[in-house]
Amino acid sequence: MKKIILILLLILTQQVYSQKEAYHWYFGTNTGLDFSNTHTESTSLGNVLGVPNTVQGPINTFEGCFSISDKNGNFLFASDGMTVYNKNLAVMQNGTGLFGHPSSTNSGIVIPVPDNPALYYIVTAPDRNNTAPGLCYSTVNMSANGGLGAVVLKNVSLTFGSSGYPINHAYENLTAVGHANGKDYWVISRVRSKIFAWLITSAGINVNPVISEIGMDLGIPTVAPSSIGVGAIKISPDGKRIIHADYRFGSDHYLTIGNFDTSTGKASSFQFVSTFLEHLYSLEFSPTANYLYFTAIEREHRGLYVKPINNISAPFTKILSNIDNVQLGPDNRIYAIGNMQSSLWIILDPDNGGKQIAEVPNKFVSPRLPKLGLPPFITSFFNIKPIKGKELVCVGNDAEYSVEIPSIGSGTQQIAYLEWDFGDGTPVVKDYNMSASVTTYKQIHKYENKGIYTIRVTPYMVNGLPENSKITTIASTIAECKIVTNKMIRSDLLPN
């Protein structure tokens, strides 16, 4: 019997937030880390693979800094909040006079403009000593100046909408996360008793922020010693949790922890954790948001602490002294630095509470040493990616499915294999071909019966246990694609 086969393809077109945008870090006194070039380092735990190279950078900053690379990991530009440097480490065209500040906790963050790969927004935050400019955004066009880029719009104020707060109440914190639609972004800041989230789409920045009430007013920004307005804010890689560090002198030094909805930009269900640690400063989530890492940067409390995020009442533990800042890397390890310290510390197992910490001595060489700051990135860069493939497939046809695993991890948190379950009763497929140099893993499967199937990919760690927080799924509809016609039409369409 002759048949006409109508093949229907519907590709899941979800934006990929690649980790390679976070490949180049510039900070401190003209130093930096390059994750596009890694090597094996001798550390306090023995040899560690995949450690980023130390590089000379264009920035000399005490705190604030930020940078961005393209989706392939090629460095584009960096800044201290006031001056933008291009990929040649020279001042970008029209790249001076931005209203961020090198002494701001987060002097700025970079957001790609959706649907326009040449354009980027720089959102800046002022120093608490001069909050008059408030939060601002500028636009970089990377197609300008022969591909070196240019700042084409500068220092447009972001207001606090219906809150009534004047722009000079801005704090020193900024974070950003991808929207639930996989395409747009939220840029977020805490000011006094509220969380403000501005939506960024291909149409631009929505100047009317989504406002969420926290319930605790930290006050108007002030200079030292009270230092109201200092301290970081961070969203978890999956976009579900938000946290702010209260740096204020003489307070109870709260961690404010809440939920975040990447569909609406609303934050909710806030809880306040009193630490009694002076000058809380930097924050980071483990890749699966099981643990929170935070620093205090003054006196005997100075150091790095860890706390399980899902148990607010659980105690926090000091795991390193003399640490000032932490940042999740594109390899899903957390990196820690101390002001004027030559060592680099690497938390190899951040989802296990930081039990494996490798110190790389003399990683930085004077005078190019870290200070207080590390560059922030859109936290979605560090989230596990969804399965991609055909949502609608014909019975009996091969279909390819893929999943992106940006990093297989290391130590006890290393992924040993992926288990693919296609939901149709066929044996699961175990893919042991895991490699630090591979980020996309594929399988081809053929369904023999129509129906709706859930495909599930489960990573298994070297200890043989599944990493349940990283399981990813997709629904695939399998349909009969034969067109039934009468013999005359069939013979006309398919001649002998």
C-alpha positions as CSV (number, residue, x, y, z in Angstrom):
1,M,0.0,0.0,0.0
2,K,1.3,3.4,-1.0
3,K,1.2,6.0,1.8
4,I,1.8,9.7,2.0
5,I,3.8,10.6,5.2
6,L,3.2,14.1,6.6
7,I,6.1,14.9,8.9
8,L,5.2,17.5,11.5
9,L,8.1,19.2,13.3
10,L,7.7,21.5,16.2
11,I,11.0,22.4,17.8
12,L,11.2,23.6,21.4
13,T,12.6,27.1,20.9
14,Q,13.7,28.0,24.4
15,Q,16.3,30.7,24.9
16,V,19.6,29.2,26.0
17,Y,21.3,31.1,28.9
18,S,24.8,29.9,28.3
19,Q,27.4,29.9,31.0
20,K,30.1,31.1,28.6
21,E,29.0,34.7,29.0
22,A,30.6,34.5,32.5
23,Y,34.0,33.2,31.1
24,H,36.0,36.4,31.8
25,W,36.3,38.1,35.2
26,Y,38.1,41.4,35.8
27,F,38.4,42.8,39.3
28,G,40.8,44.2,42.0
29,T,44.1,45.8,41.0
30,N,44.3,45.0,37.3
31,T,43.7,41.2,37.8
32,G,41.3,38.7,36.5
33,L,40.4,35.1,35.8
34,D,39.9,33.5,32.3
35,F,37.7,30.4,32.2
36,S,38.2,30.0,28.5
37,N,41.8,28.9,29.3
38,T,42.1,26.5,32.2
39,H,44.8,24.2,33.5
40,T,45.7,21.9,36.4
41,E,46.8,23.6,39.6
42,S,48.6,22.2,42.7
43,T,46.3,23.0,45.6
44,S,45.9,22.3,49.3
45,L,43.8,19.2,48.2
46,G,46.2,18.0,45.5
47,N,46.0,18.6,41.8
48,V,42.7,20.2,40.7
49,L,41.7,20.2,37.0
50,G,40.1,23.1,35.1
51,V,41.3,26.1,37.2
52,P,41.0,29.3,35.2
53,N,44.1,31.2,34.2
54,T,45.1,34.4,35.9
55,V,45.1,37.4,33.5
56,Q,46.0,41.1,33.6
57,G,42.9,43.3,33.4
58,P,42.1,46.9,32.7
59,I,40.2,47.6,35.9
60,N,41.6,49.0,39.2
61,T,38.7,48.9,41.6
62,F,38.2,48.4,45.3
63,E,34.8,46.9,45.0
64,G,32.5,47.3,42.0
65,C,33.2,45.6,38.7
66,F,31.4,43.7,36.0
67,S,32.1,42.1,32.7
68,I,30.5,40.1,29.9
69,S,31.5,37.7,27.1
70,D,29.5,36.4,24.1
71,K,27.8,33.1,24.0
72,N,31.0,31.4,22.7
73,G,33.0,32.8,25.6
74,N,34.8,35.6,23.8
75,F,35.4,38.6,26.0
76,L,33.4,41.7,25.0
77,F,33.8,44.4,27.7
78,A,34.3,45.1,31.4
79,S,33.9,48.1,33.7
80,D,34.3,49.4,37.2
81,G,31.0,51.3,36.9
82,M,32.4,54.5,35.6
83,T,34.6,53.5,32.6
84,V,33.9,50.7,30.1
85,Y,36.9,48.8,28.5
86,N,36.6,46.9,25.2
87,K,38.0,43.5,24.3
88,N,41.4,45.1,23.6
89,L,41.4,46.3,27.2
90,A,41.2,49.9,26.0
91,V,38.6,52.5,26.9
92,M,35.5,51.9,24.8
93,Q,34.3,54.6,22.5
94,N,32.2,57.0,24.6
95,G,32.9,54.7,27.5
96,T,33.6,57.2,30.3
97,G,31.4,59.0,32.8
98,L,29.0,56.2,33.7
99,F,27.2,56.8,37.1
100,G,28.3,53.6,38.8
101,H,31.2,53.6,41.3
102,P,34.2,51.5,42.0
103,S,33.3,51.6,45.7
104,S,29.8,50.3,45.2
105,T,29.1,46.7,46.3
106,N,27.7,46.0,42.8
107,S,28.7,48.9,40.6
108,G,26.8,47.4,37.7
109,I,25.6,44.4,35.8
110,V,25.3,43.6,32.1
111,I,22.1,42.4,30.4
112,P,21.9,41.2,26.8
113,V,19.1,42.9,24.9
114,P,16.7,40.0,23.8
115,D,16.5,39.4,20.1
116,N,19.4,41.8,19.4
117,P,22.8,40.2,19.8
118,A,24.7,43.4,19.2
119,L,23.1,45.4,22.1
120,Y,23.7,45.2,25.8
121,Y,22.3,47.2,28.7
122,I,24.6,48.2,31.5
123,V,22.7,48.9,34.7
124,T,24.8,50.8,37.3
125,A,24.5,51.5,41.0
126,P,26.1,54.4,42.9
127,D,28.3,54.5,46.0
128,R,26.4,55.2,49.3
129,N,28.6,58.4,49.6
130,N,27.1,59.8,46.5
131,T,23.7,58.3,45.7
132,A,22.4,61.4,43.8
133,P,22.6,59.6,40.3
134,G,20.5,56.7,41.6
135,L,20.3,53.5,39.5
136,C,20.9,54.2,35.8
137,Y,21.2,52.2,32.5
138,S,23.3,52.7,29.5
139,T,23.4,50.9,26.1
140,V,26.4,49.4,24.4
141,N,26.3,48.6,20.7
142,M,28.9,45.9,19.9
143,S,28.5,46.4,16.1
144,A,29.9,50.0,16.4
145,N,33.5,51.0,16.1
146,G,34.6,48.0,14.0
147,G,33.2,45.5,16.5
148,L,35.0,47.0,19.5
149,G,31.7,48.5,20.6
150,A,30.5,51.9,21.8
151,V,28.3,53.3,24.5
152,V,25.5,54.8,22.5
153,L,23.1,55.8,25.3
154,K,24.3,56.8,28.7
155,N,23.0,57.2,32.3
156,V,19.2,57.0,31.9
157,S,17.6,57.0,35.4
158,L,15.6,54.1,36.7
159,T,12.9,55.4,39.1
160,F,11.3,53.5,41.9
161,G,7.8,53.8,40.4
162,S,4.9,54.2,42.7
163,S,6.9,53.6,45.9
164,G,7.6,57.3,46.2
165,Y,11.3,56.8,46.9
166,P,13.5,59.4,45.3
167,I,16.3,58.1,43.0
168,N,18.9,59.1,45.6
169,H,17.7,56.4,47.9
170,A,19.3,53.8,45.7
171,Y,21.4,51.1,47.4
172,E,24.6,49.5,46.2
173,N,23.1,46.2,45.1
174,L,22.1,44.7,41.8
175,T,21.3,41.3,40.5
176,A,19.6,39.8,37.4
177,V,17.9,36.7,36.3
178,G,16.2,35.3,33.2
179,H,12.4,35.5,32.8
180,A,10.3,32.3,32.9
181,N,9.7,32.7,29.2
182,G,13.4,31.9,28.6
183,K,13.9,35.0,26.6
184,D,13.6,38.2,28.7
185,Y,15.3,39.3,31.9
186,W,14.6,40.9,35.2
187,V,17.1,43.3,36.8
188,I,16.6,43.6,40.5
189,S,17.6,45.8,43.5
190,R,16.6,46.2,47.1
191,V,16.0,49.7,48.4
192,R,14.9,50.2,52.0
193,S,11.8,48.0,52.5
194,K,11.1,47.0,49.0
195,I,12.4,44.8,46.1
196,F,12.3,46.5,42.7
197,A,12.3,44.4,39.5
198,W,12.5,46.0,36.1
199,L,11.6,43.9,33.1
200,I,13.9,43.9,30.1
201,T,12.5,42.8,26.7
202,S,13.4,43.3,23.1
203,A,11.3,46.5,23.3
204,G,13.6,47.9,26.0
205,I,13.5,48.4,29.8
206,N,10.1,48.8,31.4
207,V,10.6,51.9,33.6
208,N,7.7,50.9,35.8
209,P,9.2,48.3,38.2
210,V,7.4,45.5,39.8
211,I,7.5,46.4,43.6
212,S,7.4,43.8,46.4
213,E,7.1,44.8,50.1
214,I,9.7,43.2,52.4
215,G,8.4,44.4,55.7
216,M,11.7,45.7,57.1
217,D,12.9,49.2,56.2
218,L,16.7,49.4,56.5
219,G,16.6,53.2,56.0
220,I,18.0,55.9,53.8
221,P,21.6,55.2,52.5
222,T,24.3,56.7,54.7
223,V,28.0,57.0,54.8
224,A,30.2,55.2,57.3
225,P,30.1,54.2,60.1
226,S,26.4,53.1,59.8
227,S,26.9,52.4,56.0
228,I,23.2,51.8,55.2
229,G,22.8,50.6,51.6
230,V,25.9,48.4,51.5
231,G,25.6,44.6,50.9
232,A,24.9,42.3,48.0
233,I,21.7,40.9,46.6
234,K,21.4,37.6,44.7
235,I,18.9,35.4,42.9
236,S,19.4,31.7,42.8
237,P,20.3,30.1,39.5
238,D,16.9,28.6,39.1
239,G,15.3,32.0,39.8
240,K,13.2,30.8,42.8
241,R,15.0,32.4,45.8
242,I,16.2,35.9,46.5
243,I,18.5,37.0,49.3
244,H,19.9,40.3,50.5
245,A,22.8,41.0,52.9
246,D,22.4,43.7,55.5
247,Y,25.8,45.3,56.0
248,R,24.7,48.0,58.5
249,F,26.9,48.8,61.4
250,G,25.4,48.2,64.8
251,S,22.4,46.2,63.6
252,D,21.4,42.6,64.0
253,H,22.9,42.0,60.5
254,Y,20.0,40.3,58.8
255,L,20.0,38.0,55.9
256,T,16.6,38.7,54.1
257,I,15.5,35.5,52.3
258,G,12.4,35.3,50.1
259,N,10.9,33.6,47.1
260,F,11.0,35.0,43.6
261,D,8.6,34.5,40.6
262,T,10.4,34.9,37.3
263,S,7.0,35.0,35.5
264,T,5.8,38.1,37.4
265,G,8.9,39.7,39.0
266,K,7.3,39.5,42.4
267,A,9.2,38.6,45.5
268,S,7.3,37.1,48.6
269,S,7.4,35.0,51.8
270,F,10.3,36.9,53.3
271,Q,12.1,35.6,56.3
272,F,14.8,37.4,58.4
273,V,17.8,35.6,59.7
274,S,19.8,37.4,62.4
275,T,23.4,36.5,62.2
276,F,25.0,39.0,64.7
277,L,28.0,39.1,62.3
278,E,29.4,42.5,61.6
279,H,29.2,43.8,58.0
280,L,27.6,41.1,55.9
281,Y,28.8,41.7,52.4
282,S,28.7,39.1,49.6
283,L,26.3,36.3,48.8
284,E,26.2,33.2,46.6
285,F,23.9,30.2,46.1
286,S,25.1,26.7,45.3
287,P,24.1,25.7,41.8
288,T,21.0,23.9,43.0
289,A,20.3,26.5,45.7
290,N,20.6,23.9,48.4
291,Y,23.2,26.0,50.3
292,L,23.8,29.7,50.8
293,Y,27.4,31.1,51.1
294,F,28.0,34.5,52.5
295,T,30.8,36.7,53.9
296,A,31.3,39.1,56.7
297,I,34.2,41.5,56.2
298,E,35.0,43.1,59.5
299,R,37.1,42.2,62.5
300,E,37.1,38.8,64.1
301,H,34.0,37.7,62.1
302,R,35.7,38.2,58.8
303,G,35.3,35.1,56.6
304,L,33.1,32.8,54.6
305,Y,30.0,31.1,56.1
306,V,27.6,28.5,54.8
307,K,24.0,27.7,55.6
308,P,21.5,25.2,54.3
309,I,18.9,27.4,52.5
310,N,15.8,25.2,53.0
311,N,16.2,25.2,56.8
312,I,16.1,28.8,58.0
313,S,16.5,27.7,61.7
314,A,19.7,25.7,60.9
315,P,22.9,27.2,62.1
316,F,25.5,28.7,59.8
317,T,29.1,27.5,59.8
318,K,32.3,29.4,59.2
319,I,34.3,27.5,56.7
320,L,37.1,30.0,55.8
321,S,38.7,33.0,57.4
322,N,39.9,36.2,55.7
323,I,37.5,35.9,52.8
324,D,35.6,38.9,51.4
325,N,33.8,37.8,48.3
326,V,32.4,34.7,46.5
327,Q,31.0,34.1,43.1
328,L,29.7,31.0,41.3
329,G,31.8,30.2,38.3
330,P,30.8,28.8,34.8
331,D,32.1,25.4,36.0
332,N,29.6,25.3,38.9
333,R,32.3,25.8,41.5
334,I,32.4,28.7,43.8
335,Y,35.4,31.0,43.8
336,A,36.5,33.0,46.9
337,I,39.0,35.9,47.3
338,G,40.3,38.1,50.1
339,N,41.3,41.7,50.0
340,M,45.0,41.8,49.0
341,Q,45.3,38.0,49.4
342,S,47.5,36.2,46.8
343,S,45.5,32.9,47.2
344,L,42.4,31.8,45.3
345,W,40.0,29.5,47.1
346,I,37.8,27.1,45.1
347,I,34.7,25.3,46.6
348,L,34.7,22.1,44.6
349,D,31.4,20.8,46.0
350,P,29.1,23.8,46.7
351,D,26.0,21.6,46.6
352,N,27.5,19.6,49.5
353,G,28.0,22.4,51.9
354,G,31.6,23.3,51.0
355,K,33.3,20.3,52.5
356,Q,36.0,20.3,49.7
357,I,37.8,23.6,49.5
358,A,41.0,23.9,47.6
359,E,43.4,26.8,48.2
360,V,45.6,27.8,45.2
361,P,48.5,29.6,46.9
362,N,50.2,32.5,45.0
363,K,47.5,32.5,42.3
364,F,47.7,36.3,42.2
365,V,51.0,38.1,42.1
366,S,51.5,41.6,43.6
367,P,50.7,44.2,42.7
368,R,47.8,42.6,40.7
369,L,45.8,41.4,43.7
370,P,42.1,41.1,44.5
371,K,40.4,43.6,46.7
372,L,36.8,43.3,47.9
373,G,34.8,42.9,44.6
374,L,34.1,40.1,42.1
375,P,31.9,40.6,39.0
376,P,28.2,39.6,39.2
377,F,26.4,37.9,36.3
378,I,22.9,37.1,35.3
379,T,22.3,34.1,37.6
380,S,20.4,32.2,34.9
381,F,23.8,31.7,33.2
382,F,24.4,29.0,35.9
383,N,21.2,27.1,35.7
384,I,20.8,23.6,34.2
385,K,19.2,23.8,30.8
386,P,16.0,22.1,29.7
387,I,15.8,19.1,27.3
388,K,15.5,20.3,23.7
389,G,13.8,18.3,21.0
390,K,10.6,17.8,19.0
391,E,7.4,18.2,20.9
392,L,5.5,16.5,18.1
393,V,6.9,13.4,16.4
394,C,5.5,10.8,14.0
395,V,5.2,7.2,15.0
396,G,8.1,5.2,13.7
397,N,10.4,8.2,13.0
398,D,13.7,8.8,14.6
399,A,13.7,12.0,16.8
400,E,16.8,13.6,18.4
401,Y,16.7,15.0,21.9
402,S,19.5,16.9,23.7
403,V,20.2,18.3,27.1
404,E,22.9,20.9,28.0
405,I,25.0,20.2,31.0
406,P,27.3,23.2,31.3
407,S,29.5,21.5,33.8
408,I,29.8,17.9,35.0
409,G,31.2,19.1,38.4
410,S,34.1,17.7,40.3
411,G,34.9,15.7,43.4
412,T,31.9,13.9,45.0
413,Q,29.6,16.2,43.0
414,Q,30.8,15.1,39.6
415,I,28.3,13.6,37.2
416,A,29.2,10.0,36.3
417,Y,26.4,9.4,33.8
418,L,23.0,10.5,32.5
419,E,20.0,8.2,32.5
420,W,17.5,8.8,29.7
421,D,14.0,7.4,30.3
422,F,11.8,7.9,27.2
423,G,8.5,7.0,29.1
424,D,7.4,4.3,26.7
425,G,8.5,1.2,28.6
426,T,11.7,0.7,26.6
427,P,14.9,0.2,28.7
428,V,16.4,3.3,30.0
429,V,19.6,4.5,28.3
430,K,22.7,5.2,30.4
431,D,25.2,7.6,28.8
432,Y,28.6,7.3,30.5
433,N,30.4,9.4,27.9
434,M,30.7,12.4,30.2
435,S,33.5,14.9,29.6
436,A,34.5,18.2,31.0
437,S,34.9,19.5,27.4
438,V,31.4,18.5,26.3
439,T,28.3,20.5,27.2
440,T,25.5,19.0,25.0
441,Y,24.5,15.3,25.2
442,K,22.2,13.8,22.6
443,Q,20.0,10.7,22.2
444,I,17.9,9.4,19.2
445,H,14.7,7.5,20.0
446,K,11.9,6.0,17.9
447,Y,8.4,5.7,19.3
448,E,6.3,2.8,18.1
449,N,2.9,3.9,19.4
450,K,1.1,7.2,19.5
451,G,0.6,9.0,22.7
452,I,2.1,11.7,25.0
453,Y,5.3,10.7,26.7
454,T,7.4,12.4,29.3
455,I,11.1,12.2,28.6
456,R,13.2,12.4,31.8
457,V,17.0,12.8,32.1
458,T,18.5,12.1,35.5
459,P,22.2,12.8,36.3
460,Y,23.9,10.3,38.5
461,M,26.9,11.3,40.6
462,V,30.1,9.3,41.1
463,N,28.7,8.0,44.4
464,G,25.9,6.3,42.5
465,L,23.1,8.5,43.7
466,P,20.8,10.6,41.5
467,E,21.0,14.3,41.6
468,N,17.3,14.9,41.9
469,S,17.5,18.7,41.9
470,K,18.9,18.5,38.3
471,I,16.4,16.2,36.8
472,T,14.9,17.7,33.6
473,T,11.9,16.6,31.6
474,I,10.0,17.4,28.4
475,A,6.6,16.2,27.1
476,S,6.7,14.7,23.6
477,T,3.5,14.0,21.6
478,I,3.7,11.0,19.2
479,A,1.1,11.0,16.4
480,E,0.1,8.9,13.5
481,C,1.1,11.0,10.5
482,K,-0.4,9.0,7.6
483,I,-2.9,10.8,5.5
484,V,-5.8,8.5,4.6
485,T,-7.2,9.3,1.1
486,N,-9.1,7.5,-1.6
487,K,-7.2,5.4,-4.2
488,M,-7.7,8.0,-7.0
489,I,-6.0,10.8,-5.0
490,R,-3.3,8.4,-3.8
491,S,-2.4,7.3,-7.2
492,D,-2.4,10.9,-8.4
493,L,0.0,11.9,-5.7
494,L,2.2,8.9,-5.8
495,P,2.5,7.7,-9.4
496,N,3.6,4.1,-10.0
